[in-house]
Amino acid sequence: MKSAIRIASLSIVSSVICVSNVRGDDDAQDLAKKLSNPIASLISVPFQFNYDSGYGPSDGHKAYVNIQPVIPFSLNEDWNLISRTILPVASQTDITGPTGDQFGLGDITQSLFFSPKEPGAGGIVWGVGPAFLIPTATDPMLGTGKWGAGPTGVALKQFDGWTVGMLANHIWSFAGESDRADVSSTFMQPFVSYTTHDAWTFTLNTESSFNWEADEWSVPINFTVSKIVKIDKAPVSLTAGVRYWAQSPEGGPEGWGVRAGLTLLFPK
């Protein structure tokens, strides 16, 4: 499986390199900037591939694709509702010792952001709303077995090609399988990105989470490069990058990981 993962990652990296001679225009740059904004008024469907290793005493590994549709809804002249869904499809081996292989769906995280259509004071773009944890995992080792809910919010500013901001949420479990651990988790994603005139975007972020039940941090640091291209006149974004686990829970992933992706774009 590792060989297949490397081939898939190299293929996406090669695709990004091969289209580097395709010049972007103002529309492509505008799309790239919108992609850097988690609550932009843009329908997009990212397929984000991740690979991590170093789990537990058996050096387990995990590959998963996050399917992350973003759908904006206009509520009135002043407000949008932005739906952001994360559905993981995972394949993992020996995650907690010699536990064998698992493959299937993970738990869905569903977020809803109420966001003003126009930036606020100082050009700040923001949104707040609820987040939900839905126990859709097809294997007990791929999910929590719990229903959860809590608040989520995002704030950012875009200027001169730069996007700087943070997305955060906290989810508590309120129902689900009684023999599974409760969920109380804080997620924080500070991010900074720069988009060039020809629609290249360079992004640095962390996707840190703190498990209040286990008193443990997970802190992966991600660096990615994205490019807007056109396939049969349809705009898409190709992404390739790496991540480093600065901190992980006991038995969690270690060292370097890989991230790659394809985002389908549906501009108005």
KEGUPA-623355 format. One record per atom (N, C-alpha, C, O): residue in three letters; x, y, z. Coordinates in pm, whole numbers, padded with zeros to 5 digits, always signed. Atoms other than C-alpha are relative to their C-alpha. Layout:
<atoms>
AlaXYZ/...
</atoms>
This chain:
<atoms>
Met+00082-00120+00000/Met+00000+00000+00000/Met+00086+00126+00000/Met+00048+00226-00060/Lys-00087-00116-00003/Lys+00291+00238+00071/Lys+00046+00039-00139/Lys+00054+00157-00172/Ser-00045-00029+00137/Ser+00412+00205-00288/Ser-00110+00070-00078/Ser-00084+00166-00150/Ala+00113-00062+00070/Ala+00066+00289-00422/Ala-00021+00143+00046/Ala-00051+00231-00034/Ile+00017-00135-00054/Ile+00045+00590-00191/Ile+00107+00093-00055/Ile+00078+00207-00091/Arg-00107-00083+00054/Arg+00385+00718-00307/Arg-00025+00034-00146/Arg-00003+00147-00189/Ile+00028-00023+00142/Ile+00285+00675-00671/Ile-00110+00103-00017/Ile-00100+00193-00100/Ala+00111-00096+00009/Ala-00044+00862-00616/Ala+00046+00140+00036/Ala+00008+00237-00029/Ser-00049-00132-00041/Ser+00135+01144-00435/Ser+00088+00061-00107/Ser+00073+00179-00139/Leu-00089-00050+00104/Leu+00404+01175-00702/Leu-00077+00039-00124/Leu-00038+00133-00194/Ser+00080-00033+00118/Ser+00137+01176-00972/Ser-00062+00138+00014/Ser-00064+00215-00082/Ile+00061-00130-00021/Ile-00038+01475-00817/Ile+00106+00109-00002/Ile+00084+00216-00058/Val-00110-00098+00004/Val+00294+01655-00760/Val+00041+00026-00144/Val+00061+00141-00183/Ser-00039-00014+00140/Ser+00386+01588-01125/Ser-00103+00081-00077/Ser-00068+00161-00164/Ser+00105-00075+00068/Ser+00049+01723-01237/Ser+00014+00148+00027/Ser-00001+00230-00064/Val-00018-00141-00033/Val+00110+02046-01050/Val+00117+00059-00076/Val+00107+00170-00129/Ile-00118-00049+00071/Ile+00457+02080-01204/Ile-00026+00013-00149/Ile+00016+00111-00211/Cys+00024+00001+00143/Cys+00337+01995-01554/Cys-00086+00117-00046/Cys-00074+00160-00160/Val+00086-00111+00040/Val+00078+02274-01553/Val+00057+00134+00043/Val-00011+00236+00035/Ser-00056-00125-00049/Ser+00318+02534-01416/Ser+00016+00103-00110/Ser+00028+00222-00081/Asn-00012-00095+00109/Asn+00345+02688-01761/Asn-00135+00053-00045/Asn-00142+00131-00141/Val+00133-00053+00032/Val-00031+02754-01772/Val-00021+00128+00080/Val-00036+00124+00202/Arg+00011-00127-00068/Arg-00064+03121-01693/Arg-00140+00022+00054/Arg-00238-00003-00016/Gly+00130-00033-00053/Gly-00346+03223-01460/Gly-00039+00141-00042/Gly+00047+00220-00081/Asp+00046-00135+00023/Asp-00557+03532-01518/Asp-00064+00050+00128/Asp-00057-00015+00233/Asp+00059-00057-00121/Asp-00743+03758-01278/Asp-00108-00091+00058/Asp-00122-00099+00180/Asp+00103+00091-00048/Asp-01030+03507-01258/Asp+00061-00115+00078/Asp+00010-00153+00184/Ala-00065+00111-00069/Ala-00794+03225-01164/Ala+00058+00045+00134/Ala+00049-00028+00233/Gln-00054-00051-00125/Gln-00624+03442-00902/Gln-00112+00023+00101/Gln-00096-00005+00220/Asp+00114-00022-00089/Asp-00963+03538-00759/Asp-00052-00131+00057/Asp-00085-00139+00175/Leu+00042+00131-00049/Leu-01064+03171-00737/Leu+00098-00053+00104/Leu+00057-00108+00206/Ala-00101+00049-00095/Ala-00736+03086-00564/Ala-00013+00072+00134/Ala+00002+00009+00239/Lys+00018-00073-00125/Lys-00793+03362-00309/Lys-00125-00048+00075/Lys-00124-00060+00197/Lys+00121+00050-00064/Lys-01146+03238-00246/Lys+00023-00136+00067/Lys-00033-00163+00173/Leu-00029+00130-00060/Leu-01012+02887-00182/Leu+00075+00014+00132/Leu+00066-00073+00219/Ser-00071-00023-00125/Ser-00791+03034+00091/Ser-00092+00047+00111/Ser-00053+00053+00228/Asn+00100-00047-00095/Asn-01107+03164+00260/Asn-00098-00114+00028/Asn-00174-00150-00062/Pro+00087+00115-00029/Pro-01292+02877+00436/Pro-00149+00028-00013/Pro-00228-00065-00024/Ile+00143-00032+00008/Ile-01624+03066+00416/Ile-00029+00090-00119/Ile-00122+00171-00115/Ala+00027-00077+00121/Ala-01601+03218+00069/Ala-00130-00047-00065/Ala-00172-00162-00047/Ser+00124+00035+00070/Ser-01918+03225-00141/Ser+00036-00071-00130/Ser+00022-00016-00239/Leu-00046+00080+00114/Leu-01789+02951-00371/Leu-00029-00147+00028/Leu+00012-00200+00132/Ile+00022+00144-00014/Ile-01911+02595-00419/Ile+00129-00072-00040/Ile+00180-00052-00150/Ser-00120+00078+00029/Ser-01611+02361-00400/Ser-00012-00138+00063/Ser-00080-00157+00164/Val-00001+00137-00053/Val-01553+01990-00346/Val+00144-00048+00003/Val+00192-00104-00096/Pro-00137+00049-00012/Pro-01203+01913-00220/Pro+00005-00150+00032/Pro-00078-00202+00108/Phe-00036+00137-00035/Phe-01065+01558-00213/Phe+00143+00007+00051/Phe+00237+00021-00027/Gln-00129-00022-00064/Gln-00777+01578+00033/Gln+00059-00132+00048/Gln+00004-00196+00138/Phe-00068+00125-00036/Phe-00538+01281+00056/Phe+00107+00027+00105/Phe+00183+00123+00094/Asn-00100-00012-00106/Asn-00325+01233+00370/Asn+00061-00137+00028/Asn-00007-00239+00021/Tyr-00067+00125-00042/Tyr-00069+00972+00472/Tyr+00090+00031+00118/Tyr+00170+00124+00114/Asp-00083-00013-00119/Asp+00090+00935+00818/Asp+00045-00137+00045/Asp-00020-00238+00017/Ser-00055+00127-00048/Ser+00302+00667+00982/Ser+00057+00019+00140/Ser+00051+00128+00197/Gly-00060-00005-00133/Gly+00474+00582+01310/Gly-00097-00024+00114/Gly-00065+00005+00229/Tyr+00100+00027-00105/Tyr+00158+00479+01499/Tyr+00042-00119+00086/Tyr+00071-00227+00034/Gly-00012+00112-00094/Gly+00213+00267+01810/Gly+00128-00081-00011/Gly+00219-00046-00086/Pro-00122+00082-00003/Pro+00469-00004+01879/Pro+00024-00078-00129/Pro+00136-00124-00152/Ser-00016+00076+00124/Ser+00408-00174+01543/Ser+00026+00088-00121/Ser+00021+00041-00235/Asp-00026-00095+00109/Asp+00487+00140+01337/Asp-00115-00004-00101/Asp-00093-00018-00221/Gly+00117+00003+00087/Gly+00133+00147+01199/Gly-00006+00121-00091/Gly+00063+00220-00069/His+00014-00111+00094/His+00029+00371+00913/His-00145+00015-00040/His-00225-00078-00030/Lys+00138-00032+00034/Lys-00286+00539+00791/Lys-00002+00090-00123/Lys+00071+00188-00131/Ala+00026-00083+00117/Ala-00398+00676+00455/Ala-00149+00030-00004/Ala-00232-00059+00017/Tyr+00143-00033+00005/Tyr-00724+00864+00420/Tyr-00023+00117-00094/Tyr+00064+00202-00116/Val+00044-00109+00086/Val-00911+01092+00186/Val-00115+00070+00069/Val-00217+00009+00101/Asn+00109-00081-00053/Asn-01119+01373+00331/Asn-00079+00060-00117/Asn-00025+00137-00196/Ile+00089-00060+00099/Ile-01414+01457+00106/Ile-00069+00117+00070/Ile-00138+00098+00170/Gln+00033-00119-00078/Gln-01496+01817+00201/Gln-00083+00101-00080/Gln-00034+00211-00108/Pro+00080-00097+00077/Pro-01781+01982+00008/Pro-00031+00126+00081/Pro-00064+00120+00200/Val+00032-00130-00058/Val-01833+02353+00079/Val-00111+00061-00084/Val-00093+00081-00204/Ile+00117-00051+00075/Ile-02175+02493-00018/Ile-00053+00124+00070/Ile-00098+00116+00184/Pro+00057-00122-00059/Pro-02281+02855+00043/Pro-00146+00017-00037/Pro-00189-00019-00147/Phe+00141-00032+00023/Phe-02644+02959+00076/Phe-00022+00147+00036/Phe+00022+00193+00141/Ser+00033-00139-00027/Ser-02767+03317+00050/Ser-00128+00005+00083/Ser-00233-00042+00039/Leu+00116-00010-00088/Leu-03002+03389+00342/Leu-00081+00126-00029/Leu-00204+00123-00028/Asn+00064-00127+00035/Asn-03077+03753+00254/Asn+00106+00091-00060/Asn+00213+00043-00099/Glu-00094-00092+00062/Glu-02902+04065+00125/Glu+00128+00014+00081/Glu+00230+00058+00027/Asp-00115-00027-00088/Asp-02663+04070+00420/Asp+00074-00124+00047/Asp+00190-00114+00086/Trp-00059+00117-00066/Trp-02595+03712+00531/Trp+00003-00121-00092/Trp-00088-00145-00172/Asn-00014+00133+00061/Asn-02469+03380+00393/Asn+00001-00107+00108/Asn+00037-00080+00223/Leu-00020+00120-00083/Leu-02488+03034+00547/Leu+00094-00091-00079/Leu+00063-00130-00191/Ile-00100+00082+00066/Ile-02180+02827+00461/Ile+00002-00138+00064/Ile+00028-00151+00184/Ser-00005+00138-00048/Ser-02201+02448+00494/Ser+00135-00061-00037/Ser+00174-00062-00154/Arg-00129+00068+00022/Arg-01866+02270+00535/Arg-00009-00139+00062/Arg-00033-00153+00182/Thr+00010+00139-00044/Thr-01865+01889+00558/Thr+00136-00067-00017/Thr+00205-00044-00116/Ile-00121+00081+00013/Ile-01571+01657+00625/Ile-00039-00147+00019/Ile-00081-00188+00127/Leu+00026+00144-00003/Leu-01621+01288+00540/Leu+00129-00073-00031/Leu+00174-00071-00146/Pro-00124+00074+00027/Pro-01306+01075+00581/Pro-00027-00143-00047/Pro-00116-00211+00003/Val-00004+00139+00045/Val-01249+00751+00392/Val+00141-00050+00027/Val+00237+00001-00032/Ala-00133+00034-00053/Ala-00961+00569+00560/Ala+00037-00145-00024/Ala-00048-00234-00031/Ser-00060+00133+00001/Ser-00733+00269+00523/Ser+00117+00004+00097/Ser+00206+00087+00082/Gln-00103-00005-00102/Gln-00512+00188+00821/Gln+00044-00140+00039/Gln-00030-00237+00025/Thr-00060+00128-00040/Thr-00284-00086+00951/Thr+00073+00016+00132/Thr+00155+00106+00148/Asp-00070+00006-00128/Asp-00172-00163+01308/Asp+00008+00137+00070/Asp+00114+00178+00116/Ile+00003-00133-00059/Ile-00280+00175+01444/Ile+00025-00004+00151/Ile+00093+00083+00204/Thr-00022+00013-00145/Thr-00285+00058+01807/Thr+00063-00136+00030/Thr+00006-00217+00102/Gly-00064+00131-00014/Gly-00040-00231+01795/Gly-00042-00090-00114/Gly-00092-00043-00216/Pro+00033+00093+00110/Pro-00095-00545+01587/Pro-00150-00025-00012/Pro-00199-00134+00016/Thr+00146+00008+00009/Thr-00463-00474+01523/Thr-00049-00026-00141/Thr-00170-00026-00166/Gly+00040+00034+00136/Gly-00461-00557+01153/Gly-00045+00121-00081/Gly-00015+00235-00048/Asp+00042-00103+00095/Asp-00622-00362+00871/Asp-00146+00037+00019/Asp-00230-00046+00052/Gln+00138-00050+00003/Gln-00934-00147+00866/Gln-00015+00092-00120/Gln+00077+00166-00156/Phe+00029-00089+00113/Phe-01095+00028+00571/Phe-00148+00037+00004/Phe-00233-00048+00029/Gly+00139-00043+00004/Gly-01410+00235+00547/Gly-00017+00147+00030/Gly+00079+00224+00025/Leu+00032-00138-00031/Leu-01583+00558+00639/Leu+00034+00033+00144/Leu+00025-00053+00232/Gly-00015-00051-00134/Gly-01495+00765+00942/Gly-00122+00081+00041/Gly-00224+00079-00028/Asp+00109-00085-00047/Asp-01715+01004+01140/Asp-00004+00130-00081/Asp+00099+00185-00117/Ile+00018-00127+00069/Ile-01858+01309+00962/Ile+00007+00115+00100/Ile-00050+00108+00209/Thr+00006-00127-00072/Thr-01785+01657+01096/Thr-00072+00100-00089/Thr-00027+00129-00200/Gln+00082-00094+00077/Gln-02050+01904+00978/Gln+00000+00135+00070/Gln-00038+00146+00187/Ser-00003-00136-00055/Ser-02004+02278+01031/Ser-00090+00091-00081/Ser-00100+00077-00203/Leu+00085-00100+00064/Leu-02243+02564+00954/Leu+00044+00138+00050/Leu+00046+00163+00170/Phe-00047-00133-00036/Phe-02117+02923+00947/Phe-00099+00106-00050/Phe-00130+00111-00169/Phe+00077-00118+00037/Phe-02342+03231+00950/Phe+00101+00113-00017/Phe+00171+00150+00078/Ser-00105-00095+00031/Ser-02130+03496+00780/Ser-00056+00120-00075/Ser-00134+00103-00168/Pro+00042-00118+00077/Pro-02189+03857+00667/Pro+00056-00005-00142/Pro+00167-00055-00163/Lys-00046+00002+00139/Lys-02163+03900+00290/Lys+00113+00100-00023/Lys+00195+00080-00112/Glu-00105-00100+00014/Glu-01941+04207+00332/Glu+00095-00007+00119/Glu+00051-00032+00232/Pro-00096+00000-00111/Pro-01619+04221+00539/Pro-00036+00105+00104/Pro-00098+00207+00074/Gly+00027-00094-00108/Gly-01643+04393+00875/Gly+00108+00104+00013/Gly+00183+00130-00082/Ala-00098-00105-00026/Ala-01427+04662+01032/Ala+00141-00052-00023/Ala+00177-00161+00021/Gly-00137+00041+00027/Gly-01068+04650+00913/Gly+00012-00108-00105/Gly+00119-00166-00122/Gly-00005+00102+00104/Gly-01160+04412+00633/Gly-00005-00142+00052/Gly+00031-00235-00019/Ile+00005+00134-00060/Ile-01215+04119+00870/Ile-00122-00077-00053/Ile-00235-00028-00049/Val+00107+00093+00041/Val-01417+03828+00728/Val-00020-00099+00113/Val+00077-00154+00165/Trp+00023+00090-00114/Trp-01584+03615+00994/Trp-00129-00078-00018/Trp-00217-00041-00097/Gly+00120+00082-00002/Gly-01842+03347+01054/Gly-00005-00082+00127/Gly+00099-00123+00179/Val+00018+00082-00120/Val-01985+03158+01352/Val-00121-00089-00020/Val-00207-00062-00104/Gly+00113+00091+00010/Gly-02224+02870+01399/Gly+00025-00128+00076/Gly+00116-00135+00159/Pro-00016+00128-00069/Pro-02262+02511+01518/Pro+00084-00098-00081/Pro+00094-00089-00204/Ala-00070+00113+00062/Ala-02048+02207+01446/Ala-00056-00129+00060/Ala-00092-00133+00178/Phe+00059+00127-00044/Phe-02171+01848+01469/Phe+00093-00116-00035/Phe+00157-00118-00140/Leu-00070+00126+00022/Leu-02001+01510+01503/Leu-00105-00109-00021/Leu-00191-00130+00065/Ile+00100+00100+00036/Ile-02199+01233+01331/Ile+00068-00136-00012/Ile+00159-00150-00094/Pro-00071+00129-00005/Pro-02099+00868+01402/Pro-00031-00089-00121/Pro-00110-00183-00112/Thr+00022+00075+00124/Thr-02090+00735+01045/Thr+00107-00105-00026/Thr+00106-00170-00131/Ala-00111+00094+00023/Ala-01779+00517+01090/Ala-00052-00142-00023/Ala-00144-00188+00045/Thr+00040+00137+00033/Thr-01812+00171+00937/Thr+00078-00105+00077/Thr+00051-00225+00064/Asp-00078+00090-00085/Asp-01559+00020+01180/Asp+00026+00073+00131/Asp+00054+00193+00129/Pro-00020-00068-00128/Pro-01523+00092+01554/Pro+00134+00072+00010/Pro+00144+00173+00079/Met-00132-00062-00009/Met-01154+00176+01505/Met+00015+00121-00092/Met+00119+00186-00092/Leu-00006-00115+00090/Leu-01237+00441+01245/Leu-00081+00119+00051/Leu-00086+00223-00015/Gly+00083-00110-00050/Gly-01464+00655+01463/Gly-00016-00006+00150/Gly+00039-00093+00217/Thr+00018-00015-00144/Thr-01575+00759+01810/Thr-00120-00075+00054/Thr-00126-00104+00173/Gly+00124+00060-00046/Gly-01916+00593+01824/Gly-00089+00097+00076/Gly-00180+00055+00147/Lys+00073-00101-00076/Lys-02052+00922+01962/Lys-00061+00106-00092/Lys-00005+00140-00196/Trp+00056-00122+00057/Trp-02284+01202+01856/Trp+00058+00118+00079/Trp+00072+00111+00201/Gly-00056-00114-00069/Gly-02137+01542+01932/Gly-00044+00131-00063/Gly-00093+00133-00176/Ala+00036-00133+00049/Ala-02200+01916+01894/Ala+00078+00104+00078/Ala+00129+00077+00187/Gly-00068-00110-00066/Gly-02046+02249+01981/Gly+00009+00120-00092/Gly-00041+00117-00204/Pro-00012-00122+00081/Pro-01960+02599+01854/Pro+00121-00007-00093/Pro+00219-00076-00066/Thr-00113-00016+00090/Thr-01735+02682+01560/Thr+00005+00144-00048/Thr-00097+00213-00048/Gly-00016-00136+00048/Gly-01598+03007+01425/Gly+00125+00014-00085/Gly+00218-00065-00073/Val-00116-00028+00083/Val-01355+03152+01172/Val+00010+00151-00017/Val-00091+00221-00026/Ala-00025-00141+00027/Ala-01197+03494+01124/Ala+00127+00010-00083/Ala+00223-00063-00060/Leu-00116-00012+00087/Leu-00954+03608+00855/Leu+00002+00137-00065/Leu-00097+00211-00064/Lys-00016-00124+00077/Lys-00821+03901+00657/Lys+00080-00031-00124/Lys+00178-00106-00118/Gln-00071+00017+00126/Gln-00709+03909+00294/Gln+00049+00135-00049/Gln-00026+00233-00052/Phe-00060-00126+00047/Phe-00470+04175+00158/Phe+00125-00032-00080/Phe+00206-00115-00040/Asp-00121+00009+00082/Asp-00208+04201-00118/Asp+00043-00144-00029/Asp+00162-00175-00027/Gly-00032+00140+00027/Gly-00230+03830-00199/Gly+00009-00087+00122/Gly+00014-00210+00110/Trp-00013+00075-00125/Trp-00207+03727+00168/Trp-00137-00031+00057/Trp-00232+00047+00043/Thr+00116+00037-00081/Thr-00470+03544+00372/Thr+00051-00047+00135/Thr+00132-00139+00142/Val-00044+00033-00136/Val-00423+03527+00749/Val-00124-00017+00086/Val-00213+00068+00085/Gly+00118+00019-00084/Gly-00673+03380+00993/Gly+00006-00124+00085/Gly+00110-00188+00097/Met+00011+00120-00084/Met-00792+03104+01221/Met-00142-00055-00006/Met-00239+00021-00006/Leu+00127+00072-00013/Leu-01070+02846+01225/Leu+00009-00085+00126/Leu+00113-00145+00153/Ala-00002+00077-00125/Ala-01167+02678+01552/Ala-00138-00059+00029/Ala-00240-00007-00018/Asn+00127+00054-00051/Asn-01433+02458+01709/Asn+00027-00077+00128/Asn+00141-00111+00160/His-00006+00091-00115/His-01507+02262+02023/His-00122-00090-00006/His-00234-00042-00023/Ile+00110+00097+00008/Ile-01717+01946+02024/Ile-00004-00085+00127/Ile+00096-00142+00170/Trp+00026+00090-00112/Trp-01867+01764+02320/Trp-00094-00111-00048/Trp-00185-00086-00128/Ser+00095+00108+00031/Ser-02035+01424+02288/Ser-00121+00010+00093/Ser-00109+00051+00208/Phe+00122-00005-00082/Phe-02395+01400+02409/Phe-00081-00129-00011/Phe-00180-00146+00061/Ala+00072+00126+00015/Ala-02509+01054+02295/Ala+00090-00096-00077/Ala+00195-00057-00129/Gly-00078+00098+00074/Gly-02384+00734+02138/Gly+00024-00125+00082/Gly-00045-00151+00180/Glu-00028+00128-00064/Glu-02235+00403+02243/Glu+00055+00023+00141/Glu+00154+00094+00160/Ser-00034-00026-00140/Ser-02210+00391+02622/Ser+00137-00053+00039/Ser+00196-00005+00136/Asp-00129+00058-00036/Asp-01893+00181+02624/Asp+00117+00069-00069/Asp+00231+00025-00057/Arg-00107-00074+00067/Arg-01697+00434+02415/Arg+00033+00126+00081/Arg-00051+00179+00153/Ala-00045-00118-00074/Ala-01495+00723+02557/Ala-00078+00124-00043/Ala-00112+00141-00160/Asp+00065-00127+00031/Asp-01666+01061+02580/Asp+00092+00086-00086/Asp+00214+00068-00087/Val-00075-00091+00085/Val-01559+01333+02337/Val-00009+00141+00057/Val-00118+00191+00082/Ser-00010-00142-00033/Ser-01444+01678+02447/Ser+00129+00048-00064/Ser+00237+00031-00008/Ser-00117-00028+00082/Ser-01210+01814+02183/Ser-00004+00142-00055/Ser-00106+00185-00109/Thr-00015-00133+00057/Thr-01089+02161+02084/Thr+00090-00008-00123/Thr+00199-00065-00118/Phe-00076-00003+00125/Phe-00970+02213+01726/Phe+00035+00144-00033/Phe-00051+00232-00028/Met-00045-00134+00035/Met-00762+02516+01622/Met+00086-00009-00126/Met+00180-00087-00132/Gln-00073+00001+00127/Gln-00638+02588+01270/Gln+00041+00142-00040/Gln-00027+00205-00121/Pro-00053-00127+00051/Pro-00434+02907+01236/Pro+00062-00024-00138/Pro+00122-00129-00162/Phe-00052+00021+00135/Phe-00335+02960+00873/Phe+00049+00131-00060/Phe-00003+00238-00028/Val-00049-00113+00077/Val-00138+03193+00649/Val+00032-00052-00140/Val+00093-00158-00155/Ser-00026+00042+00137/Ser-00122+03174+00270/Ser+00030+00122-00086/Ser-00008+00234-00053/Tyr-00029-00106+00096/Tyr+00007+03377-00023/Tyr-00035-00050-00138/Tyr+00007-00159-00178/Thr+00043+00035+00135/Thr-00148+03370-00370/Thr+00064+00095-00101/Thr+00054+00217-00088/Thr-00065-00080+00103/Thr+00045+03488-00675/Thr-00099+00038-00109/Thr-00211-00013-00113/His+00089-00045+00108/His-00100+03661-00981/His-00036-00114-00094/His-00144-00113-00153/Asp+00031+00113+00089/Asp-00075+03335-01180/Asp-00057-00119+00075/Asp-00042-00233+00031/Ala+00084+00097-00070/Ala-00282+03146-00921/Ala+00073-00114+00068/Ala+00017-00222+00085/Trp-00066+00092-00093/Trp-00016+02962-00723/Trp-00029+00047+00142/Trp-00027+00167+00170/Thr+00024-00034-00141/Thr-00097+02948-00350/Thr+00091-00084+00090/Thr+00095-00207+00079/Phe-00090+00065-00096/Phe+00156+02867-00076/Phe-00061+00017+00139/Phe-00087+00129+00184/Thr+00074-00003-00126/Thr-00002+02775+00257/Thr+00077-00068+00112/Thr+00134-00176+00094/Leu-00056+00059-00121/Leu+00133+02712+00606/Leu-00108+00005+00107/Leu-00166+00110+00133/Asn+00100+00002-00107/Asn-00103+02599+00883/Asn+00031-00111+00098/Asn+00116-00197+00074/Thr+00003+00115-00090/Thr-00146+02376+01181/Thr-00147-00040+00015/Thr-00237+00042+00000/Glu+00134+00051-00027/Glu-00449+02159+01253/Glu+00003-00063+00139/Glu-00013-00184+00156/Ser-00023+00046-00137/Ser-00403+02135+01627/Ser-00131-00035+00068/Ser-00232+00031+00049/Ser+00118+00036-00079/Ser-00648+01959+01854/Ser+00045-00042+00140/Ser+00153-00099+00158/Phe-00028+00039-00138/Phe-00660+01909+02229/Phe-00114-00087+00050/Phe-00230-00044+00052/Asn+00096+00095-00054/Asn-00836+01606+02375/Asn-00008+00021+00152/Asn+00083-00017+00226/Trp+00014-00033-00142/Trp-00968+01722+02713/Trp-00022-00125+00086/Trp+00009-00123+00205/Glu+00021+00125-00075/Glu-01063+01367+02816/Glu+00132-00070+00029/Glu+00152-00122+00139/Ala-00129+00068-00016/Ala-00711+01228+02762/Ala+00113+00096+00034/Ala+00225+00052+00061/Asp-00101-00102-00029/Asp-00525+01558+02824/Asp+00119-00014-00097/Asp+00234-00022-00054/Glu-00105+00021+00100/Glu-00331+01519+02495/Glu-00018+00095-00119/Glu-00130+00124-00162/Trp-00003-00085+00118/Trp-00233+01746+02206/Trp+00033-00080-00124/Trp+00106-00179-00119/Ser-00044+00043+00132/Ser-00211+01667+01836/Ser+00032+00126-00078/Ser-00054+00213-00094/Val-00043-00123+00067/Val-00011+01927+01641/Val+00076-00033-00128/Val+00199-00039-00126/Pro-00069+00012+00129/Pro+00063+01860+01274/Pro+00018+00137-00065/Pro-00073+00220-00062/Ile-00030-00124+00071/Ile+00228+02145+01081/Ile+00004-00032-00149/Ile+00082-00117-00193/Asn+00015+00030+00142/Asn+00133+02150+00712/Asn+00054+00112-00087/Asn+00033+00230-00059/Phe-00040-00096+00103/Phe+00297+02320+00415/Phe-00044-00057-00134/Phe-00005-00168-00171/Thr+00051+00048+00128/Thr+00122+02292+00079/Thr+00017+00107-00108/Thr+00026+00227-00081/Val-00004-00086+00117/Val+00147+02437-00271/Val-00118-00041-00088/Val-00136-00159-00118/Ser+00117+00026+00083/Ser-00168+02469-00484/Ser+00006+00083-00128/Ser+00070+00188-00133/Lys+00003-00071+00128/Lys-00233+02572-00845/Lys-00138-00017-00062/Lys-00191-00128-00070/Ile+00125+00004+00074/Ile-00555+02663-01025/Ile+00030-00029-00147/Ile+00110+00042-00208/Val-00016+00034+00141/Val-00572+02498-01369/Val-00138-00024-00057/Val-00237-00028+00016/Lys+00127+00032+00065/Lys-00844+02425-01623/Lys+00011-00135-00069/Lys+00105-00161-00144/Ile+00011+00130+00065/Ile-00941+02075-01730/Ile-00130+00001-00080/Ile-00239+00005-00022/Asp+00117-00010+00088/Asp-01175+02084-02030/Asp-00085+00121+00037/Asp-00207+00113+00048/Lys+00060-00130-00031/Lys-01252+02449-01942/Lys-00057+00010+00142/Lys-00108+00115+00181/Ala+00050-00003-00138/Ala-01351+02355-01586/Ala+00117+00029+00095/Ala+00218-00040+00088/Pro-00109-00030-00092/Pro-01136+02514-01310/Pro+00010-00103+00112/Pro-00091-00143+00170/Val-00026+00089-00113/Val-00977+02280-01056/Val+00125+00050+00070/Val+00205+00124+00012/Ser-00121-00033-00075/Ser-00714+02321-00789/Ser+00074-00129+00034/Ser+00016-00223+00088/Leu-00086+00114-00033/Leu-00425+02075-00754/Leu+00091+00041+00116/Leu+00143+00152+00118/Thr-00077-00029-00122/Thr-00239+02055-00421/Thr+00099-00111+00029/Thr+00068-00229+00010/Ala-00098+00097-00047/Ala+00076+01885-00299/Ala+00075+00062+00118/Ala+00098+00183+00120/Gly-00071-00056-00114/Gly+00261+01920+00030/Gly+00045-00106+00099/Gly+00029-00226+00076/Val-00050+00087-00106/Val+00413+01774+00344/Val-00050+00052+00134/Val-00097+00166+00145/Arg+00029-00045-00134/Arg+00344+01785+00712/Arg+00096-00067+00098/Arg+00150-00174+00072/Tyr-00086+00053-00105/Tyr+00545+01732+01029/Tyr-00078+00001+00131/Tyr-00142+00100+00166/Trp+00071+00012-00127/Trp+00402+01607+01357/Trp+00087+00055+00112/Trp+00175-00013+00164/Ala-00075-00061-00109/Ala+00537+01850+01616/Ala-00036-00063+00134/Ala+00048-00071+00224/Gln+00043+00069-00121/Gln+00331+01673+01883/Gln-00118-00089-00035/Gln-00203-00052-00115/Ser+00112+00090+00025/Ser+00098+01376+01883/Ser-00031-00076+00129/Ser+00055-00085+00216/Pro+00035+00077-00120/Pro-00089+01170+02145/Pro+00082-00128+00009/Pro+00143-00171-00090/Glu-00074+00125-00019/Glu+00069+00858+02290/Glu-00047-00105-00101/Glu-00166-00135-00110/Gly+00034+00098+00102/Gly+00084+00599+02013/Gly-00046+00059-00131/Gly-00083-00014-00223/Gly+00046-00067+00122/Gly-00005+00859+01751/Gly+00109+00007-00106/Gly+00218-00048-00087/Pro-00096-00007+00110/Pro+00171+00940+01423/Pro+00124+00080+00038/Pro+00120+00164+00128/Glu-00126-00068-00027/Glu+00531+01060+01419/Glu+00067+00039-00131/Glu+00038-00018-00237/Gly-00082-00035+00115/Gly+00769+01232+01182/Gly-00077+00071-00109/Gly-00165+00153-00083/Trp+00054-00070+00116/Trp+00674+01339+00832/Trp-00117-00075-00061/Trp-00124-00198-00058/Gly+00113+00056+00073/Gly+00352+01284+00641/Gly-00014+00070-00134/Gly+00061+00162-00166/Val+00022-00051+00135/Val+00219+01360+00293/Val-00144+00049-00011/Val-00235-00011+00045/Arg+00134-00049+00032/Arg-00077+01567+00177/Arg-00005+00035-00149/Arg+00088+00096-00203/Ala+00023-00035+00140/Ala-00212+01600-00177/Ala-00150+00012-00021/Ala-00229-00039+00059/Gly+00143-00017+00016/Gly-00544+01696-00321/Gly-00042+00051-00137/Gly+00039+00100-00216/Leu+00067-00049+00119/Leu-00781+01781-00600/Leu-00130+00066+00045/Leu-00209+00005+00117/Thr+00121-00072-00038/Thr-01054+02044-00559/Thr-00078+00039-00125/Thr-00026+00108-00213/Leu+00089-00039+00108/Leu-01346+02077-00799/Leu-00065+00133+00036/Leu-00112+00151+00148/Leu+00051-00134-00025/Leu-01464+02437-00834/Leu-00121+00028-00086/Leu-00126-00009-00203/Phe+00122-00033+00071/Phe-01806+02564-00932/Phe-00032+00147+00019/Phe-00126+00182+00091/Pro+00025-00143-00016/Pro-01785+02943-00962/Pro-00133+00040-00064/Pro-00181-00025-00157/Lys+00128-00048+00053/Lys-02102+03139-01028/Lys+00020+00062-00139/Lys-00076+00108-00200/
</atoms>
